[in-house]
Amino acid sequence: MSTQTATVAETTTDGRIVAIHGGVVDVAFDGAVPRIHDLLYAGDVALEVSGLVGHGVVRAMALAPVRGLGLGMTVRATGGPIRVPVGDGVLGRMLDVFGAPIDGRPEPVAVEHRSIHRPPPALNDRVLHSQILETGIKAIDLLSPIERGGKTGLFGGAGVGKTVLITELINNTVQHHKGVSLFCGIGERSREAEELFREMGEAGVRDKTVMLFGQMNEAPGVRFLVGNTALTMAEYFRDDKGQDVLLLIDNIFRFVQAGSEVSGLLGRMPSRVGYQPTLATELAGLEERITSTRRGAITSIQAVYVPADDFTDPAAAHIFSHLSASVVLSRKRASEGLYPAVDPLASASVMLTPSVVGQRHYDIARAVRRTLAEYEELRDIIAMLGLEELSSADRATVARARRLERFLTQPFYTTGSFSGMEGKAVPIADTLEGCERILEQTRFDLPESAYYMIGSLDDLEAKS
C-alpha cells in the first residue's frame, strides 16, 4: 500500500463495497459521505471518489487492479485527497502517482505532503516572459523557438521520433538549466522509463531531476492523475523555492485517453469521436497550472501523439489551443530520413516575432519558410517534367531548399550509440549564419548530401 500522511477524519466512517463495474467501485457509507477527490482504501487497493451517486453511495475509480475485491468488503476513508511529498527530498528519485518510490530506494525524507488537486494561480499573479529557451536543435530554435515559462507541444503520429526528440531536449536543456527538471511519463512504455533513468544518471543530471511515471500497464485512473502529481511537485519548486522548473511530459495525449477510459467506466455519454464530454475542462485543469508567476516559471515541453496523423482530432485540437509553440513532426520527412522530422511549414511559435527574437532571426526564418514553400510547389512539376525544364531561378530555389532541408537535420546525442554519429548541439547564432549563407548562394560547390547530418556549416569541409 502506498503511504499517505492524510489522517482519517473523525466524522468519516468506514464504508462497504456495493458494486464493482470494471475499474469503478460503488461504496456505501452509513455516516458522513467522503467528498469528490477523497482517497479511499479497500484493502490494499486505492480508490479516488469521482462522483456522488446518492443515498450515501459514492462512485470511485480504482487506482490499482480490482482483483481480490468483493461485495460487502470494508472500505476505509482517509478523510482527504491524495497527498504527495514535495521538497528537495524528491530530487533524483523515480516516483509513482502517490509519490511512493519505484526506484528501489527508501521513501523520500525531509519532505512535506500536499494535495495533488490544486487550483491554477490567480490571473493577477501571472507574468509573461519574452525569453527564449535555447535547445541546440537547429530546426526548433530557428522556426519554432521555445518560450521560457511557456508550453511547447511536439506533435506527431506513431514512430516519427517524439520520444527521441524529447530525450534530446532533456539532454541539451537539463545540463544547462539552472533550475529543477521534472519528467512525467503518462502511459508510455516501461522500457523507455528504465532507459531514461539510466541515461540521466550517466549524464550526471539525475540529482536535479524528479521522474514520475504512470505507465501504460497501470489503471486508467493512475494515468489520469500522475500529471497532477507532477504539477504539485513543480509548483512547490516554483512558488516556495522561487526556482525555474522544466517540465517534460511524454505523452499528454495519454492523459486525454485515460480521461476517456475513466469517463466510459463512470457511464458518461461519449462526445465527438468517442472522447469524454469533459475533455476541454479536464485538459484546461491540467494545462492552466503550467504557467509563470512572479516567483518563478514552469516551462513545459509535451509530446503529443496524433491519432492516425489527423490534426483535426479533438484531442490534438484542444491541446493546440493551450500552447505557445507547436513543433509538428512529419511522417513524410521521416520517410526521407530527414531527422529530426520537423515540418518547417506547419510548426509555429508566438515567440517568432521581431520584438522577441530580433529582426535578423525573424527575416531568416521567413526566408527559409518561403524557400521551402516554393520548393514544395515545384515538386509536382519536377516529378512530371524533370528538373531540367525549370527556369534557372527555380533551379537555384530548388538547390537552396534541398540544402536547407538537409542542413536542418542534425545528429543527436541520445541516438549516437546506434547511429554511429557523435551528437551536436548548435547555438542559434551558428544556425542563423548557416541558413543565411545557403540563402545567399546561387551556385554550390558541394553536393547536397554534404549538408546532411552536420552541426554548423564549419563541419562542411570535414564532411566533404
C-alpha positions as CSV (number, residue, x, y, z in Angstrom):
1,M,0.0,0.0,0.0
2,S,1.3,3.4,-0.9
3,T,1.9,5.6,2.2
4,Q,-0.4,8.5,2.8
5,T,0.0,11.1,5.5
6,A,-3.6,12.2,5.5
7,T,-5.2,11.5,8.8
8,V,-8.6,9.9,9.0
9,A,-11.3,12.5,9.7
10,E,-13.1,11.7,12.9
11,T,-16.5,12.3,11.3
12,T,-15.9,9.8,8.4
13,T,-17.0,6.2,9.0
14,D,-15.9,3.1,7.1
15,G,-18.0,2.1,4.1
16,R,-18.6,-1.1,2.2
17,I,-18.5,-2.1,-1.5
18,V,-22.0,-2.4,-3.0
19,A,-21.0,-2.7,-6.7
20,I,-17.9,-3.2,-8.9
21,H,-18.0,-2.2,-12.6
22,G,-14.6,-2.9,-14.1
23,G,-12.3,-0.3,-12.7
24,V,-15.2,1.6,-11.0
25,V,-16.3,0.8,-7.5
26,D,-19.5,1.9,-5.7
27,V,-19.1,2.3,-1.9
28,A,-22.0,2.9,0.6
29,F,-21.4,4.9,3.8
30,D,-23.9,5.0,6.7
31,G,-22.5,8.2,8.2
32,A,-20.7,11.2,6.6
33,V,-20.0,10.7,2.9
34,P,-16.5,11.5,1.5
35,R,-16.0,14.4,-0.8
36,I,-15.1,14.4,-4.5
37,H,-11.3,13.5,-4.9
38,D,-11.1,11.9,-1.5
39,L,-8.9,8.9,-1.2
40,L,-10.3,5.6,0.0
41,Y,-8.7,2.2,0.6
42,A,-10.3,-1.2,0.0
43,G,-7.7,-3.5,1.5
44,D,-4.5,-2.5,-0.4
45,V,-6.5,-1.1,-3.4
46,A,-6.6,2.7,-3.5
47,L,-9.8,4.4,-4.8
48,E,-10.5,8.0,-5.6
49,V,-14.0,9.4,-5.3
50,S,-15.2,10.6,-8.7
51,G,-18.9,11.1,-8.1
52,L,-21.7,11.1,-5.6
53,V,-24.5,8.6,-6.6
54,G,-26.9,9.5,-3.7
55,H,-28.3,7.8,-0.6
56,G,-24.8,7.6,1.0
57,V,-23.3,5.9,-2.1
58,V,-20.1,7.3,-3.8
59,R,-18.6,6.2,-7.1
60,A,-14.8,5.8,-7.0
61,M,-12.2,4.9,-9.7
62,A,-9.7,2.3,-8.7
63,L,-6.0,3.3,-8.9
64,A,-4.9,-0.4,-9.0
65,P,-6.2,-3.7,-10.3
66,V,-9.5,-4.6,-8.6
67,R,-8.6,-8.3,-8.4
68,G,-9.4,-9.5,-4.9
69,L,-12.2,-7.0,-4.2
70,G,-15.7,-8.3,-3.3
71,L,-19.1,-7.1,-2.4
72,G,-19.5,-6.1,1.2
73,M,-15.8,-5.5,1.7
74,T,-14.9,-2.8,4.1
75,V,-13.6,0.5,2.7
76,R,-11.5,2.9,4.7
77,A,-11.8,6.7,4.1
78,T,-8.7,8.7,4.6
79,G,-10.6,12.0,5.0
80,G,-8.7,13.8,2.3
81,P,-7.3,13.7,-1.3
82,I,-4.1,12.0,-2.5
83,R,-1.2,13.8,-0.9
84,V,2.3,13.6,-2.3
85,P,5.8,14.5,-0.9
86,V,7.2,17.8,-2.1
87,G,10.7,19.3,-1.4
88,D,14.3,18.7,-2.1
89,G,14.0,15.1,-0.8
90,V,12.3,14.1,-4.1
91,L,15.1,15.2,-6.3
92,G,16.9,12.4,-8.0
93,R,14.1,10.0,-7.4
94,M,11.7,7.9,-9.6
95,L,8.2,8.0,-8.1
96,D,4.6,6.9,-8.8
97,V,1.3,8.8,-8.7
98,F,1.3,8.6,-4.8
99,G,4.9,9.9,-4.6
100,A,6.0,6.5,-3.5
101,P,9.4,5.3,-4.7
102,I,9.7,2.9,-7.7
103,D,13.5,3.1,-7.9
104,G,14.1,0.5,-5.1
105,R,15.3,3.1,-2.6
106,P,13.6,4.2,0.7
107,E,10.8,6.8,1.0
108,P,11.8,10.4,0.4
109,V,12.8,12.1,3.7
110,A,12.6,15.8,4.9
111,V,9.5,16.5,2.8
112,E,6.1,17.9,3.4
113,H,2.9,16.4,1.8
114,R,0.4,18.3,-0.4
115,S,-2.8,17.5,-2.2
116,I,-2.5,16.9,-5.9
117,H,-5.7,18.8,-6.7
118,R,-4.8,22.5,-6.6
119,P,-6.2,25.5,-8.4
120,P,-4.1,27.3,-11.0
121,P,-2.5,30.7,-10.0
122,A,-4.7,33.7,-9.9
123,L,-4.6,35.9,-13.1
124,N,-3.0,38.9,-11.3
125,D,-0.2,36.6,-10.0
126,R,0.9,35.5,-13.5
127,V,3.6,37.1,-15.6
128,L,4.8,36.8,-19.2
129,H,8.4,36.2,-20.1
130,S,9.5,37.2,-23.6
131,Q,12.6,35.0,-23.4
132,I,13.8,32.1,-25.5
133,L,14.9,28.7,-24.1
134,E,17.8,27.7,-26.4
135,T,17.7,24.0,-27.2
136,G,20.6,23.5,-29.6
137,I,18.3,21.8,-32.1
138,K,18.5,23.9,-35.3
139,A,15.0,23.3,-36.7
140,I,13.3,24.2,-33.4
141,D,15.5,27.2,-32.5
142,L,15.1,28.7,-36.0
143,L,11.4,28.0,-36.8
144,S,9.6,27.3,-33.6
145,P,11.6,28.9,-30.6
146,I,10.5,27.7,-27.2
147,E,9.2,30.3,-24.7
148,R,10.7,30.3,-21.2
149,G,7.6,29.8,-19.0
150,G,5.5,28.7,-21.9
151,K,4.1,25.4,-23.2
152,T,5.5,23.7,-26.3
153,G,3.9,20.6,-28.0
154,L,5.8,18.0,-30.1
155,F,3.0,16.7,-32.4
156,G,3.3,13.6,-34.5
157,G,1.8,10.2,-35.2
158,A,3.4,6.9,-34.2
159,G,7.1,6.3,-35.0
160,V,8.1,9.8,-36.2
161,G,10.5,10.5,-33.3
162,K,8.6,12.3,-30.5
163,T,10.2,10.4,-27.6
164,V,13.7,10.6,-29.2
165,L,13.3,14.4,-29.6
166,I,12.1,14.9,-26.0
167,T,15.1,12.8,-24.7
168,E,17.4,15.0,-26.8
169,L,15.7,18.1,-25.4
170,I,16.3,16.7,-21.9
171,N,20.0,16.1,-22.7
172,N,20.5,19.6,-24.2
173,T,18.5,21.7,-21.8
174,V,18.7,20.0,-18.4
175,Q,22.5,20.2,-18.3
176,H,22.4,24.0,-18.8
177,H,19.2,24.6,-17.0
178,K,19.8,26.3,-13.6
179,G,16.5,25.2,-12.0
180,V,14.8,21.9,-11.4
181,S,13.6,19.4,-14.1
182,L,10.6,17.1,-13.8
183,F,9.9,14.3,-16.2
184,C,6.3,12.9,-16.2
185,G,5.7,9.7,-18.2
186,I,2.0,9.2,-18.9
187,G,1.0,6.0,-20.5
188,E,4.4,5.2,-22.1
189,R,6.5,2.1,-22.2
190,S,8.3,0.9,-19.1
191,R,11.4,0.2,-21.2
192,E,11.7,3.9,-22.1
193,A,11.4,4.8,-18.4
194,E,14.2,2.5,-17.4
195,E,16.5,3.7,-20.2
196,L,15.8,7.4,-19.4
197,F,16.5,6.8,-15.7
198,R,19.9,5.2,-16.6
199,E,20.8,7.9,-19.2
200,M,20.0,10.7,-16.7
201,G,22.4,9.1,-14.2
202,E,25.1,8.7,-16.8
203,A,24.7,12.4,-17.9
204,G,25.1,13.5,-14.2
205,V,21.8,15.4,-14.2
206,R,19.6,13.0,-12.2
207,D,20.2,14.7,-8.8
208,K,18.4,17.8,-10.2
209,T,15.5,15.8,-11.7
210,V,12.3,14.2,-10.5
211,M,10.9,11.4,-12.5
212,L,7.2,10.4,-12.2
213,F,5.5,7.5,-14.1
214,G,2.1,6.2,-14.7
215,Q,2.8,3.5,-17.2
216,M,0.5,2.0,-19.9
217,N,0.0,-1.2,-17.9
218,E,-1.4,0.7,-14.9
219,A,-5.0,1.6,-14.2
220,P,-6.5,4.5,-16.2
221,G,-7.0,6.4,-13.0
222,V,-3.3,6.4,-12.4
223,R,-2.5,7.7,-15.9
224,F,-5.2,10.4,-15.4
225,L,-3.8,11.6,-12.1
226,V,0.0,11.4,-12.5
227,G,0.1,14.7,-14.3
228,N,-1.4,16.4,-11.3
229,T,1.2,14.8,-9.1
230,A,4.0,16.1,-11.3
231,L,2.5,19.7,-11.2
232,T,2.1,19.7,-7.4
233,M,5.9,19.0,-7.1
234,A,6.7,21.6,-9.8
235,E,4.5,24.2,-8.1
236,Y,6.5,23.7,-4.9
237,F,9.8,24.5,-6.6
238,R,8.3,27.4,-8.4
239,D,6.3,29.0,-5.6
240,D,8.1,28.0,-2.4
241,K,11.7,27.9,-3.7
242,G,11.4,30.6,-6.4
243,Q,13.1,28.3,-8.9
244,D,12.5,27.8,-12.7
245,V,11.1,24.4,-13.5
246,L,11.5,22.5,-16.7
247,L,8.5,20.1,-17.0
248,L,8.7,17.4,-19.7
249,I,5.5,15.3,-20.3
250,D,5.5,12.2,-22.5
251,N,2.7,11.8,-23.6
252,I,-0.1,14.3,-23.0
253,F,-2.4,12.5,-25.4
254,R,-2.3,9.5,-23.0
255,F,-3.8,11.8,-20.3
256,V,-6.7,12.6,-22.6
257,Q,-7.0,8.9,-23.4
258,A,-7.0,7.9,-19.7
259,G,-9.7,10.5,-19.1
260,S,-11.8,9.0,-21.9
261,E,-11.4,5.5,-20.3
262,V,-12.4,6.8,-16.9
263,S,-15.4,8.7,-18.3
264,G,-16.6,5.5,-20.1
265,L,-16.2,3.4,-16.9
266,L,-18.2,6.1,-15.0
267,G,-21.0,5.7,-17.5
268,R,-20.9,9.2,-19.1
269,M,-22.2,9.6,-22.6
270,P,-19.3,10.0,-25.0
271,S,-18.9,13.1,-27.1
272,R,-17.4,13.6,-30.6
273,V,-15.1,10.8,-31.9
274,G,-15.8,8.9,-28.6
275,Y,-14.0,11.3,-26.3
276,Q,-15.3,12.3,-22.9
277,P,-17.8,15.2,-22.8
278,T,-15.5,16.9,-20.2
279,L,-12.4,16.8,-22.4
280,A,-11.9,20.6,-22.6
281,T,-12.4,21.1,-18.9
282,E,-10.1,18.3,-17.8
283,L,-7.3,19.4,-20.2
284,A,-7.6,23.0,-19.1
285,G,-7.5,22.0,-15.4
286,L,-4.0,20.5,-16.0
287,E,-2.6,22.9,-18.6
288,E,-3.6,26.1,-16.7
289,R,-1.5,25.1,-13.8
290,I,1.6,25.3,-16.1
291,T,2.4,29.0,-16.0
292,S,4.8,31.6,-14.9
293,T,4.3,33.7,-11.7
294,R,6.3,36.4,-10.0
295,R,8.2,33.8,-8.1
296,G,9.3,31.5,-10.9
297,A,8.4,29.9,-14.2
298,I,7.3,26.4,-15.3
299,T,8.5,25.7,-18.9
300,S,6.7,22.7,-20.3
301,I,7.6,20.5,-23.3
302,Q,4.9,18.0,-24.1
303,A,4.9,15.1,-26.6
304,V,1.5,14.8,-28.3
305,Y,0.5,11.7,-30.1
306,V,-1.8,12.5,-33.1
307,P,-4.1,9.6,-33.8
308,A,-3.9,8.4,-37.4
309,D,-1.9,11.6,-38.2
310,D,-5.2,13.5,-38.1
311,F,-4.6,17.0,-36.7
312,T,-8.3,17.8,-36.6
313,D,-8.8,15.1,-33.9
314,P,-10.5,16.8,-30.9
315,A,-7.7,15.8,-28.5
316,A,-5.0,17.4,-30.8
317,A,-7.1,20.4,-31.5
318,H,-7.8,21.1,-27.8
319,I,-4.1,20.7,-26.9
320,F,-3.1,23.1,-29.7
321,S,-5.1,25.9,-28.1
322,H,-3.1,25.8,-24.9
323,L,0.4,26.0,-26.5
324,S,2.8,28.9,-27.2
325,A,4.8,26.8,-29.6
326,S,4.0,23.8,-31.7
327,V,6.6,21.6,-33.3
328,V,4.9,19.3,-35.9
329,L,6.8,16.1,-36.8
330,S,6.1,14.9,-40.4
331,R,5.9,11.3,-41.5
332,K,6.9,12.4,-45.0
333,R,10.2,13.9,-43.8
334,A,10.8,10.9,-41.5
335,S,10.4,8.6,-44.6
336,E,13.0,10.7,-46.4
337,G,15.5,10.2,-43.5
338,L,15.4,13.9,-42.5
339,Y,15.7,13.7,-38.7
340,P,14.5,15.5,-36.6
341,A,11.4,15.2,-38.8
342,V,10.3,18.8,-38.0
343,D,7.8,20.1,-40.6
344,P,9.1,23.7,-41.2
345,L,5.8,24.9,-42.8
346,A,3.4,23.5,-40.1
347,S,5.5,24.3,-37.0
348,A,4.9,27.7,-35.3
349,S,5.7,29.8,-32.2
350,V,4.3,33.0,-30.7
351,M,7.9,33.9,-29.9
352,L,8.9,34.2,-33.6
353,T,8.4,37.9,-33.8
354,P,11.0,40.7,-34.4
355,S,10.4,42.1,-30.9
356,V,11.4,38.9,-29.2
357,V,13.9,37.1,-31.4
358,G,15.2,40.1,-33.3
359,Q,14.7,41.3,-36.9
360,R,17.6,39.2,-38.4
361,H,16.3,35.9,-36.9
362,Y,12.7,36.7,-38.0
363,D,13.8,37.6,-41.6
364,I,16.0,34.4,-41.9
365,A,13.2,32.2,-40.6
366,R,10.7,33.7,-43.0
367,A,13.1,33.4,-45.9
368,V,13.7,29.7,-45.1
369,R,10.0,29.0,-44.9
370,R,9.4,30.9,-48.2
371,T,12.1,28.9,-50.0
372,L,10.8,25.6,-48.7
373,A,7.2,26.5,-49.6
374,E,8.3,27.4,-53.2
375,Y,10.2,24.1,-53.5
376,E,7.0,22.3,-52.3
377,E,5.0,23.9,-55.1
378,L,7.7,22.9,-57.7
379,R,7.8,19.3,-56.6
380,D,4.9,18.3,-58.9
381,I,6.5,19.9,-61.9
382,I,9.8,18.2,-61.2
383,A,8.1,14.8,-60.9
384,M,6.3,15.3,-64.2
385,L,8.8,17.1,-66.4
386,G,12.1,16.9,-64.6
387,L,14.4,19.4,-63.1
388,E,15.9,20.5,-66.5
389,E,12.5,22.1,-67.5
390,L,12.7,24.6,-64.7
391,S,14.0,28.2,-65.2
392,S,17.4,29.0,-63.8
393,A,15.8,30.9,-60.9
394,D,13.6,28.0,-60.0
395,R,16.6,25.6,-60.2
396,A,18.5,27.8,-57.8
397,T,15.5,27.8,-55.4
398,V,15.4,24.0,-55.5
399,A,19.1,23.8,-54.9
400,R,18.8,26.1,-51.9
401,A,15.7,24.4,-50.5
402,R,17.2,20.9,-50.7
403,R,20.4,22.0,-48.9
404,L,18.3,23.8,-46.3
405,E,16.3,20.7,-45.7
406,R,19.5,18.7,-45.1
407,F,21.1,21.5,-43.1
408,L,18.2,21.4,-40.6
409,T,18.9,17.8,-39.8
410,Q,21.5,17.0,-37.1
411,P,22.9,14.0,-35.2
412,F,21.5,13.6,-31.7
413,Y,23.5,12.7,-28.5
414,T,20.8,10.2,-27.5
415,T,21.0,8.3,-30.8
416,G,24.7,8.2,-31.1
417,S,25.1,4.7,-29.8
418,F,23.2,3.2,-32.7
419,S,23.7,5.8,-35.5
420,G,27.5,5.9,-35.1
421,M,27.4,9.7,-35.3
422,E,28.5,12.0,-32.5
423,G,25.7,14.3,-31.3
424,K,25.9,18.0,-31.9
425,A,24.1,20.9,-30.2
426,V,24.2,24.0,-32.4
427,P,24.0,27.6,-31.0
428,I,21.3,29.8,-32.5
429,A,24.0,32.2,-33.9
430,D,25.6,29.3,-35.9
431,T,22.1,28.1,-37.2
432,L,21.3,31.6,-38.4
433,E,24.7,32.1,-40.1
434,G,24.4,28.7,-41.8
435,C,20.9,29.4,-43.2
436,E,21.8,32.9,-44.2
437,R,24.9,31.7,-46.2
438,I,22.8,29.0,-48.0
439,L,20.0,31.5,-48.8
440,E,22.6,34.0,-50.4
441,Q,24.1,31.4,-52.7
442,T,23.0,30.6,-56.2
443,R,25.8,28.1,-57.1
444,F,27.1,25.4,-54.7
445,D,30.5,23.7,-54.9
446,L,29.5,20.8,-52.6
447,P,26.7,18.2,-53.2
448,E,23.5,18.5,-51.1
449,S,24.5,15.2,-49.3
450,A,27.4,17.1,-47.7
451,Y,24.9,19.2,-45.8
452,Y,23.2,16.2,-44.2
453,M,23.6,15.5,-40.5
454,I,26.1,18.2,-39.7
455,G,26.2,20.8,-37.0
456,S,27.2,24.3,-38.2
457,L,28.5,25.0,-41.7
458,D,32.0,24.7,-40.3
459,D,31.5,21.0,-40.4
460,L,31.0,21.0,-44.2
461,E,34.7,20.7,-45.2
462,A,35.3,17.8,-42.8
463,K,32.1,16.1,-44.1
464,S,33.0,16.6,-47.8
